[in-house]
Amino acid sequence: MEQQDCRRIVEQYADMVLQIAYQNLKNRADAEDITQEVFLRLITSAPVFAGEEHQKAWLIRVTINLCKNHLKTVWNRRTTTLDETCFPMEEDQRELLCAVCELPAKFRNVIYLQVYQGYSVAEIAQILGRSKNTVGSWLYRGRAKLKQQLKGGCEDE
């Protein structure tokens, strides 16, 4: 992969990858580490993509997988995070992000992919390797939990 291509991909997708990692890990430093690892894997493996959407889906899938692996580590299971740093945003957006971050990973990821990245249920199912019915169910349940959390407010504020 050429240096210009790498630079373009990083500039185009770094924020998305960082946000997905942050939502999964709830820690800015770990999310930044995962983001670097995703792009390092892109450079070292140099996969061939069928198009721009395939490339974006690959980045999302690798990000989610690396986050899952990180959460399984012994170090991570024995520590708790206290992360005051967050993405710069308005107060209502911060409340929404707080509520989304409190959701279980399967709900958090499908909501992010649909709301923030604009993917359809079928596209999310393909990215995550799940059936459309499963993704639809996760979206329904995730929205219900999100609505319930937003009524009660964010716990750590």
N, CA, C and O of each residue as an XYZ file, in Angstrom:
628
protein
N       0.858     -1.172      0.000
C       0.000      0.000      0.000
C       0.905      1.236      0.000
O       1.877      1.314      0.752
N       0.570      2.175     -0.841
C       1.391      3.373     -0.976
C       1.137      4.353      0.167
O       0.075      4.353      0.789
N       2.140      5.182      0.422
C       2.071      6.118      1.541
C       0.907      7.093      1.396
O       0.247      7.423      2.381
N       0.654      7.554      0.173
C      -0.467      8.478     -0.047
C      -1.797      7.815      0.262
O      -2.676      8.436      0.861
N      -1.955      6.559     -0.140
C      -3.190      5.821      0.140
C      -3.385      5.664      1.645
O      -4.484      5.860      2.165
N      -2.306      5.308      2.333
C      -2.375      5.152      3.789
C      -2.779      6.454      4.461
O      -3.646      6.467      5.334
N      -2.168      7.517      4.064
C      -2.459      8.827      4.658
C      -3.923      9.204      4.426
O      -4.586      9.699      5.338
N      -4.431      8.975      3.212
C      -5.819      9.294      2.882
C      -6.774      8.467      3.736
O      -7.753      8.995      4.264
N      -6.496      7.185      3.872
C      -7.359      6.296      4.653
C      -7.378      6.707      6.116
O      -8.439      6.748      6.738
N      -6.217      7.010      6.664
C      -6.142      7.435      8.066
C      -6.911      8.734      8.260
O      -7.682      8.857      9.211
N      -6.712      9.706      7.374
C      -7.408     10.984      7.497
C      -8.921     10.814      7.375
O      -9.687     11.492      8.059
N      -9.341      9.910      6.505
C     -10.765      9.721      6.261
C     -11.461      8.946      7.378
O     -12.611      9.241      7.704
N     -10.780      7.953      7.971
C     -11.456      7.037      8.890
C     -10.955      7.053     10.328
O     -11.500      6.330     11.162
N      -9.961      7.831     10.644
C      -9.397      7.809     12.002
C     -10.436      8.168     13.064
O     -10.501      7.514     14.105
N     -11.238      9.183     12.822
C     -12.247      9.587     13.804
C     -13.280      8.494     14.023
O     -13.675      8.226     15.158
N     -13.718      7.864     12.942
C     -14.697      6.792     13.056
C     -14.130      5.622     13.862
O     -14.794      5.107     14.762
N     -12.923      5.210     13.545
C     -12.287      4.090     14.252
C     -12.109      4.435     15.730
O     -12.387      3.606     16.597
N     -11.651      5.642     16.021
C     -11.457      6.074     17.400
C     -12.781      6.083     18.171
O     -12.825      5.664     19.327
N     -13.844      6.552     17.545
C     -15.144      6.580     18.213
C     -15.661      5.176     18.499
O     -16.195      4.919     19.577
N     -15.508      4.278     17.552
C     -15.948      2.894     17.773
C     -15.140      2.278     18.917
O     -15.701      1.627     19.798
N     -13.839      2.484     18.900
C     -12.985      1.938     19.962
C     -13.347      2.549     21.311
O     -13.401      1.840     22.316
N     -13.593      3.843     21.344
C     -13.939      4.506     22.603
C     -15.259      3.982     23.154
O     -15.385      3.744     24.355
N     -16.237      3.804     22.280
C     -17.538      3.299     22.729
C     -17.413      1.899     23.299
O     -18.154      1.530     24.211
N     -16.486      1.118     22.772
C     -16.321     -0.248     23.253
C     -15.466     -0.320     24.511
O     -15.724     -1.148     25.385
N     -14.457      0.532     24.616
C     -13.503      0.439     25.721
C     -13.750      1.443     26.833
O     -13.307      1.235     27.963
N     -14.448      2.526     26.533
C     -14.762      3.578     27.509
C     -13.518      4.196     28.132
O     -13.538      4.647     29.277
N     -12.446      4.208     27.367
C     -11.186      4.763     27.846
C     -10.452      5.343     26.645
O     -10.153      4.627     25.689
N     -10.167      6.629     26.693
C      -9.580      7.330     25.546
C      -8.205      6.769     25.182
O      -7.925      6.563     24.001
N      -7.354      6.522     26.155
C      -6.004      6.030     25.872
C      -6.036      4.657     25.197
O      -5.323      4.424     24.221
N      -6.856      3.761     25.715
C      -6.979      2.434     25.105
C      -7.575      2.542     23.698
O      -7.157      1.827     22.787
N      -8.539      3.425     23.526
C      -9.149      3.625     22.209
C      -8.113      4.132     21.205
O      -8.113      3.722     20.044
N      -7.240      5.015     21.652
C      -6.182      5.517     20.768
C      -5.208      4.398     20.396
O      -4.759      4.317     19.253
N      -4.885      3.543     21.358
C      -4.009      2.397     21.078
C      -4.642      1.461     20.050
O      -3.971      1.007     19.123
N      -5.909      1.181     20.213
C      -6.615      0.307     19.273
C      -6.644      0.952     17.886
O      -6.446      0.274     16.878
N      -6.888      2.243     17.841
C      -6.914      2.954     16.560
C      -5.580      2.803     15.837
O      -5.548      2.539     14.635
N      -4.486      2.969     16.564
C      -3.165      2.784     15.955
C      -2.985      1.357     15.469
O      -2.442      1.133     14.387
N      -3.431      0.400     16.252
C      -3.295     -1.010     15.877
C      -4.102     -1.335     14.620
O      -3.647     -2.104     13.772
N      -5.291     -0.758     14.497
C      -6.122     -0.992     13.309
C      -5.381     -0.534     12.057
O      -5.317     -1.264     11.068
N      -4.824      0.669     12.098
C      -4.146      1.189     10.916
C      -2.807      0.496     10.672
O      -2.366      0.379      9.529
N      -2.172      0.044     11.727
C      -0.956     -0.747     11.567
C      -1.273     -2.064     10.856
O      -0.527     -2.494      9.977
N      -2.366     -2.691     11.233
C      -2.781     -3.936     10.566
C      -3.148     -3.689      9.113
O      -2.882     -4.525      8.249
N      -3.750     -2.559      8.846
C      -4.084     -2.205      7.468
C      -2.814     -2.102      6.623
O      -2.753     -2.613      5.505
N      -1.822     -1.444      7.169
C      -0.572     -1.247      6.440
C       0.196     -2.556      6.275
O       0.700     -2.845      5.189
N       0.287     -3.341      7.333
C       1.091     -4.565      7.276
C       0.426     -5.685      6.487
O       1.110     -6.462      5.821
N      -0.895     -5.775      6.553
C      -1.563     -6.855      5.823
C      -1.905     -6.468      4.394
O      -2.057     -7.338      3.537
N      -2.029     -5.174      4.128
C      -2.330     -4.640      2.793
C      -3.429     -5.422      2.083
O      -3.205     -5.944      0.991
N      -4.624     -5.513      2.692
C      -5.708     -6.249      2.038
C      -6.173     -5.538      0.766
O      -6.030     -4.323      0.631
N      -6.725     -6.309     -0.152
C      -7.277     -5.749     -1.376
C      -8.783     -5.607     -1.169
O      -9.462     -6.569     -0.810
N      -9.290     -4.416     -1.395
C     -10.694     -4.133     -1.148
C     -11.464     -4.043     -2.456
O     -10.942     -3.592     -3.476
N     -12.721     -4.484     -2.406
C     -13.587     -4.431     -3.577
C     -14.087     -3.007     -3.841
O     -14.538     -2.698     -4.944
N     -14.006     -2.167     -2.849
C     -14.459     -0.787     -2.988
C     -14.324     -0.051     -1.677
O     -13.836     -0.592     -0.685
N     -14.763      1.188     -1.688
C     -14.670      2.052     -0.512
C     -15.485      1.506      0.660
O     -15.029      1.545      1.802
N     -16.687      0.997      0.384
C     -17.523      0.448      1.449
C     -16.904     -0.808      2.058
O     -16.994     -1.023      3.267
N     -16.284     -1.627      1.235
C     -15.616     -2.832      1.739
C     -14.460     -2.441      2.657
O     -14.239     -3.062      3.697
N     -13.739     -1.418      2.262
C     -12.622     -0.917      3.078
C     -13.135     -0.405      4.426
O     -12.553     -0.716      5.465
N     -14.206      0.365      4.418
C     -14.782      0.910      5.646
C     -15.284     -0.225      6.545
O     -15.067     -0.207      7.756
N     -15.950     -1.203      5.944
C     -16.453     -2.348      6.711
C     -15.299     -3.130      7.334
O     -15.408     -3.596      8.469
N     -14.201     -3.276      6.606
C     -13.023     -3.979      7.131
C     -12.476     -3.242      8.354
O     -12.154     -3.866      9.364
N     -12.373     -1.928      8.263
C     -11.871     -1.131      9.388
C     -12.784     -1.259     10.610
O     -12.298     -1.372     11.736
N     -14.081     -1.242     10.398
C     -15.032     -1.381     11.503
C     -14.900     -2.754     12.149
O     -14.832     -2.864     13.374
N     -14.864     -3.794     11.332
C     -14.770     -5.165     11.845
C     -13.480     -5.371     12.630
O     -13.506     -5.955     13.714
N     -12.357     -4.902     12.102
C     -11.070     -5.053     12.792
C     -11.087     -4.276     14.108
O     -10.579     -4.762     15.119
N     -11.662     -3.086     14.103
C     -11.737     -2.279     15.321
C     -12.537     -3.010     16.401
O     -12.095     -3.109     17.546
N     -13.698     -3.513     16.038
C     -14.541     -4.218     17.012
C     -13.829     -5.468     17.529
O     -13.860     -5.748     18.728
N     -13.189     -6.217     16.634
C     -12.479     -7.430     17.056
C     -11.316     -7.118     17.993
O     -11.122     -7.815     18.989
N     -10.542     -6.077     17.685
C      -9.432     -5.707     18.566
C      -9.938     -5.238     19.929
O      -9.305     -5.504     20.951
N     -11.062     -4.551     19.945
C     -11.649     -4.127     21.224
C     -12.079     -5.336     22.047
O     -11.842     -5.388     23.254
N     -12.710     -6.302     21.392
C     -13.117     -7.524     22.097
C     -11.899     -8.233     22.670
O     -11.922     -8.675     23.819
N     -10.844     -8.345     21.886
C      -9.615     -8.988     22.363
C      -9.028     -8.235     23.548
O      -8.573     -8.845     24.516
N      -9.041     -6.922     23.470
C      -8.508     -6.101     24.562
C      -9.310     -6.316     25.851
O      -8.740     -6.418     26.938
N     -10.620     -6.383     25.717
C     -11.468     -6.559     26.891
C     -11.304     -7.930     27.537
O     -11.635     -8.101     28.710
N     -10.802     -8.904     26.793
C     -10.593    -10.253     27.325
C      -9.283    -10.388     28.108
O      -9.101    -11.371     28.827
N      -8.382     -9.432     27.983
C      -7.077     -9.563     28.633
C      -7.209     -9.552     30.146
O      -8.120     -8.937     30.700
N      -6.290    -10.240     30.804
C      -6.287    -10.307     32.270
C      -6.139     -8.910     32.855
O      -6.838     -8.560     33.805
N      -5.245     -8.116     32.304
C      -5.025     -6.756     32.800
C      -6.334     -5.964     32.795
O      -6.675     -5.313     33.782
N      -7.043     -6.024     31.710
C      -8.274     -5.259     31.586
C      -9.357     -5.762     32.534
O     -10.126     -4.960     33.065
N      -9.433     -7.048     32.754
C     -10.454     -7.589     33.650
C     -10.198     -7.212     35.104
O     -11.129     -7.202     35.909
N      -8.946     -6.899     35.455
C      -8.614     -6.591     36.846
C      -8.471     -5.101     37.125
O      -8.101     -4.707     38.231
N      -8.758     -4.286     36.146
C      -8.662     -2.846     36.346
C      -9.995     -2.191     36.026
O     -10.832     -2.746     35.314
N     -10.164     -1.007     36.567
C     -11.333     -0.210     36.222
C     -10.840      1.057     35.574
O      -9.711      1.486     35.815
N     -11.677      1.658     34.753
C     -11.258      2.871     34.059
C     -11.938      4.080     34.685
O     -13.092      4.019     35.109
N     -11.212      5.152     34.730
C     -11.748      6.433     35.140
C     -11.292      7.410     34.070
O     -10.154      7.878     34.090
N     -12.172      7.714     33.146
C     -11.797      8.478     31.977
C     -12.643      9.740     31.883
O     -13.811      9.688     31.499
N     -12.048     10.868     32.235
C     -12.773     12.125     32.134
C     -12.673     12.727     30.746
O     -13.502     13.549     30.358
N     -11.648     12.314     29.993
C     -11.492     12.884     28.663
C     -12.494     12.250     27.731
O     -12.707     11.038     27.746
N     -13.098     13.078     26.931
C     -14.098     12.602     25.995
C     -13.952     13.417     24.723
O     -13.183     14.378     24.683
N     -14.663     13.051     23.718
C     -14.631     13.817     22.491
C     -15.324     15.148     22.739
O     -16.336     15.195     23.437
N     -14.785     16.244     22.169
C     -15.431     17.545     22.358
C     -16.831     17.530     21.750
O     -17.004     17.204     20.576
N     -17.830     17.888     22.564
C     -19.208     17.862     22.080
C     -20.097     18.675     23.007
O     -19.706     19.055     24.111
N     -21.296     18.927     22.524
C     -22.290     19.645     23.304
C     -22.773     18.763     24.458
O     -22.587     17.546     24.441
N     -23.391     19.389     25.453
C     -23.843     18.660     26.643
C     -24.850     17.565     26.312
O     -24.753     16.459     26.845
N     -25.829     17.858     25.429
C     -26.826     16.838     25.085
C     -26.191     15.677     24.325
O     -26.618     14.532     24.478
N     -25.173     15.962     23.506
C     -24.460     14.894     22.805
C     -23.649     14.058     23.789
O     -23.537     12.843     23.629
N     -23.087     14.704     24.801
C     -22.317     13.995     25.825
C     -23.231     13.041     26.608
O     -22.841     11.920     26.935
N     -24.433     13.499     26.899
C     -25.395     12.649     27.604
C     -25.756     11.430     26.750
O     -25.846     10.312     27.257
N     -25.959     11.660     25.453
C     -26.281     10.552     24.554
C     -25.114      9.571     24.472
O     -25.321      8.359     24.537
N     -23.885     10.081     24.327
C     -22.716      9.205     24.266
C     -22.568      8.416     25.555
O     -22.239      7.230     25.526
N     -22.807      9.066     26.681
C     -22.735      8.387     27.973
C     -23.728      7.236     28.019
O     -23.395      6.140     28.469
N     -24.938      7.484     27.559
C     -25.964      6.444     27.559
C     -25.609      5.320     26.589
O     -25.794      4.146     26.910
N     -25.103      5.664     25.411
C     -24.708      4.645     24.430
C     -23.559      3.803     24.982
O     -23.547      2.585     24.800
N     -22.604      4.426     25.646
C     -21.455      3.703     26.205
C     -21.872      2.723     27.303
O     -21.178      1.736     27.546
N     -22.981      2.986     27.955
C     -23.459      2.097     29.014
C     -24.150      0.853     28.465
O     -24.365     -0.110     29.200
N     -24.499      0.866     27.185
C     -25.171     -0.284     26.587
C     -24.200     -1.449     26.429
O     -22.994     -1.236     26.308
N     -24.712     -2.673     26.429
C     -23.854     -3.817     26.108
C     -23.274     -3.648     24.695
O     -23.892     -3.005     23.847
N     -22.104     -4.215     24.445
C     -21.372     -4.002     23.191
C     -22.197     -4.288     21.945
O     -22.136     -3.532     20.976
N     -22.969     -5.370     21.960
C     -23.717     -5.707     20.746
C     -24.731     -4.616     20.403
O     -24.931     -4.314     19.226
N     -25.367     -4.027     21.399
C     -26.313     -2.945     21.153
C     -25.580     -1.663     20.782
O     -25.983     -0.955     19.859
N     -24.510     -1.370     21.497
C     -23.724     -0.159     21.283
C     -23.204     -0.101     19.844
O     -23.284      0.944     19.199
N     -22.677     -1.210     19.343
C     -22.094     -1.217     18.007
C     -23.137     -1.068     16.909
O     -22.921     -0.317     15.957
N     -24.264     -1.766     17.021
C     -25.265     -1.651     15.958
C     -25.902     -0.264     15.951
O     -26.214      0.266     14.884
N     -26.094      0.324     17.120
C     -26.654      1.682     17.169
C     -25.676      2.672     16.559
O     -26.075      3.542     15.784
N     -24.401      2.548     16.899
C     -23.402      3.449     16.313
C     -23.373      3.314     14.793
O     -23.386      4.317     14.079
N     -23.333      2.085     14.300
C     -23.238      1.873     12.862
C     -24.458      2.404     12.119
O     -24.331      2.906     11.002
N     -25.626      2.299     12.720
C     -26.820      2.796     12.051
C     -26.953      4.310     12.178
O     -27.157      5.002     11.181
N     -26.840      4.821     13.392
C     -27.102      6.245     13.625
C     -25.967      7.131     13.123
O     -26.213      8.111     12.420
N     -24.736      6.799     13.474
C     -23.614      7.673     13.164
C     -22.975      7.384     11.807
O     -22.438      8.295     11.176
N     -23.023      6.132     11.348
C     -22.407      5.792     10.074
C     -23.417      5.588      8.953
O     -23.035      5.486      7.787
N     -24.704      5.526      9.293
C     -25.749      5.466      8.286
C     -25.918      4.129      7.580
O     -26.460      4.075      6.476
N     -25.463      3.056      8.201
C     -25.615      1.743      7.594
C     -27.031      1.218      7.783
O     -27.685      1.507      8.785
N     -27.496      0.440      6.804
C     -28.790     -0.221      6.917
C     -28.624     -1.486      7.755
O     -27.504     -1.904      8.050
N     -29.738     -2.083      8.132
C     -29.706     -3.324      8.914
C     -28.962     -4.407      8.134
O     -28.152     -5.135      8.707
N     -29.232     -4.519      6.832
C     -28.575     -5.536      6.011
C     -27.059     -5.313      5.962
O     -26.287     -6.269      6.036
N     -26.640     -4.062      5.838
C     -25.210     -3.758      5.791
C     -24.534     -4.059      7.125
O     -23.425     -4.593      7.157
N     -25.202     -3.717      8.225
C     -24.652     -4.006      9.551
C     -24.532     -5.511      9.745
O     -23.529     -5.994     10.270
N     -25.546     -6.248      9.326
C     -25.518     -7.706      9.439
C     -24.323     -8.276      8.687
O     -23.648     -9.182      9.177
N     -24.066     -7.751      7.508
C     -22.934     -8.227      6.709
C     -21.606     -7.877      7.382
O     -20.703     -8.713      7.424
N     -21.473     -6.672      7.901
C     -20.237     -6.244      8.563
C     -19.955     -7.094      9.791
O     -18.819     -7.513     10.012
N     -20.987     -7.351     10.592
C     -20.812     -8.071     11.844
C     -20.907     -9.584     11.696
O     -20.645    -10.321     12.647
N     -21.280    -10.047     10.511
C     -21.406    -11.481     10.297
C     -22.577    -12.090     11.047
O     -22.496    -13.227     11.511
N     -23.654    -11.349     11.168
C     -24.868    -11.792     11.857
C     -26.047    -11.744     10.891
O     -25.946    -11.157      9.813
N     -27.149    -12.349     11.269
C     -28.338    -12.294     10.416
C     -29.019    -10.933     10.551
O     -28.827    -10.221     11.537
N     -29.817    -10.588      9.542
C     -30.560     -9.321      9.592
C     -31.533     -9.311     10.761
O     -31.740     -8.273     11.390
N     -32.130    -10.454     11.053
C     -33.068    -10.528     12.175
C     -32.368    -10.261     13.508
O     -32.910     -9.576     14.375
N     -31.174    -10.801     13.661
C     -30.413    -10.571     14.893
C     -30.077     -9.097     15.046
O     -30.252     -8.523     16.121
N     -29.592     -8.481     13.966
C     -29.240     -7.060     14.013
C     -30.474     -6.217     14.291
O     -30.416     -5.278     15.084
N     -31.590     -6.541     13.648
C     -32.836     -5.810     13.895
C     -33.282     -5.924     15.341
O     -33.745     -4.953     15.941
N     -33.137     -7.113     15.891
C     -33.486     -7.338     17.297
C     -32.583     -6.537     18.216
O     -33.054     -5.915     19.169
N     -31.274     -6.549     17.934
C     -30.327     -5.780     18.748
C     -30.621     -4.288     18.676
O     -30.532     -3.591     19.687
N     -30.972     -3.791     17.493
C     -31.311     -2.375     17.352
C     -32.556     -2.037     18.173
O     -32.591     -1.022     18.870
N     -33.557     -2.879     18.086
C     -34.796     -2.648     18.827
C     -34.532     -2.637     20.332
O     -34.955     -1.722     21.038
N     -33.831     -3.659     20.812
C     -33.545     -3.754     22.243
C     -32.599     -2.645     22.700
O     -32.761     -2.088     23.786
N     -31.614     -2.332     21.866
C     -30.668     -1.267     22.208
C     -31.343      0.081     22.318
O     -31.066      0.845     23.243
N     -32.240      0.383     21.369
C     -32.974      1.651     21.434
C     -33.855      1.712     22.677
O     -33.972      2.759     23.312
N     -34.470      0.587     23.019
C     -35.321      0.550     24.216
C     -34.490      0.816     25.471
O     -34.896      1.592     26.336
N     -33.335      0.174     25.566
C     -32.449      0.399     26.720
C     -31.941      1.840     26.740
O     -31.855      2.463     27.799
N     -31.608      2.357     25.567
C     -31.117      3.727     25.459
C     -32.195      4.712     25.904
O     -31.911      5.659     26.637
N     -33.408      4.492     25.469
C     -34.527      5.353     25.871
C     -34.717      5.315     27.381
O     -34.935      6.348     28.013
N     -34.633      4.115     27.956
C     -34.787      3.959     29.403
C     -33.662      4.687     30.145
O     -33.910      5.354     31.150
N     -32.427      4.560     29.652
C     -31.289      5.220     30.301
C     -31.400      6.735     30.205
O     -31.089      7.440     31.165
N     -31.835      7.239     29.066
C     -31.941      8.689     28.886
C     -33.027      9.290     29.763
O     -32.925     10.444     30.179
N     -34.056      8.522     30.044
C     -35.091      9.007     30.971
C     -34.530      9.157     32.373
O     -34.896     10.081     33.099
N     -33.629      8.237     32.759
C     -33.060      8.258     34.094
C     -31.827      9.139     34.224
O     -31.415      9.458     35.339
N     -31.228      9.538     33.100
C     -30.033     10.367     33.138
C     -28.780      9.505     33.138
O     -28.848      8.279     33.227
N     -27.649     10.162     33.037
C     -26.346      9.500     32.974
C     -25.808      9.299     34.387
O     -25.798     10.237     35.185
N     -25.367      8.100     34.698
C     -24.972      7.767     36.060
C     -23.745      8.516     36.580
O     -23.700      8.887     37.753
N     -22.738      8.745     35.706
C     -21.489      9.321     36.219
C     -21.407     10.822     36.038
O     -20.302     11.363     36.025
N     -22.503     11.511     35.902
C     -22.486     12.970     35.857
C     -23.125     13.535     37.100
O     -23.208     14.754     37.252
